[in-house]
Amino acid sequence: MGKYVAAVPALVAAASADGGDAAARAILTTDLVEKTAAVRGTVGGRRVTVGGMAKGSGMIHPNMATMLGFVTTDADVAPGVWAALVTAAADASFNAITVDGDTSTNDTLVGLASGAAGNARVTDAASADGVALAAALTAVCVRLAKAIARDGEGATVLVEVGVTGAASDAAARAVARAVAGSSLTKAAVFGRDPNWGRIAAAAGRAGVPFEQGALGVALGGCP
């Protein structure tokens, strides 16, 4: 800790608007690549930017894990609204990935909004400006989350699991998590073996009401 504290003054003095790539490299641990994303849009008649960086390759499972995420925007947004938008974006991204099924207490997602864009302050998440800001924020978080999964320790492919026809979003997520976290499903993917039975079995044990006669499985768009 002493070395860290001693280095802080020099880091502050070297702070730069062009230091994003260096910061993204500095936070890496077992990662093989930096993970950054940025989206621009219009909020309150002004052009605003949402950017982010993240790190994580191992101990990654829904509800985050040993990952760090930092998202920033120059939009002017009420703190409570911003907090709600960050929470929703995290739920749709970082909390919806898995690499190895292991989690940890050491995770952080920080969201910062400077207001430097000079737009009319966003005070309602349901307003047109709130929706536009949420879309940009979610897009950044999803890109970062996918980058984490793609760079997972030992990962060779990135798989997206989609579920339709469930009774609720929670039920759909439970099925998706069961399939994505299945060791047998992962083995089938790695071996390039389209074993739909393993996917069906994982879906069936997801703990939600399940009508097996109505089940359809498609791999890469092929039923």
RASULFEN-V708685 format. One line per field, one symbol per residue. phi: phi as a letter, one per 20 degrees, with the letter a starting at -180 (. if undefined). psi: psi as a letter, one per 30 degrees, with the letter a starting at -180 (. if undefined). A space follows every 50 residues. Layout:
# RASULFEN-V708685
phi: ???
psi: ???
This chain:
# RASULFEN-V708685
phi: .fffgfeggffffegbfeefffffffefdefecfccbbcdbdcmmdfccd cabbcqbcldbgmlaeccccccbefebggffffffffffffecfeccbdc ndcbeecbcddccemffmffgedcfefgffffffffffffffffffffff eggnfdbdddddccnffbffffffffffffefffffffffeldfefffff ffffdfncgbdffefcccdmndf
psi: eeeeeffeeeeefgkkfggeeeeeeffkcglflljllkkkakkhgkklkk llllkkelhklkhabilkkjkllgkjkkeeeeeeeeeeeeefdegglkeg gkllfilkjkkkkfgffglkkjfjffleeeeeeeeeeeeeeeeeeeeeee gkjfkflkkkkkklglfleeeeeeeeeeeefkeeeeeeeeghjiifeeee eeefgfglkkjffgkkkkjgfj.
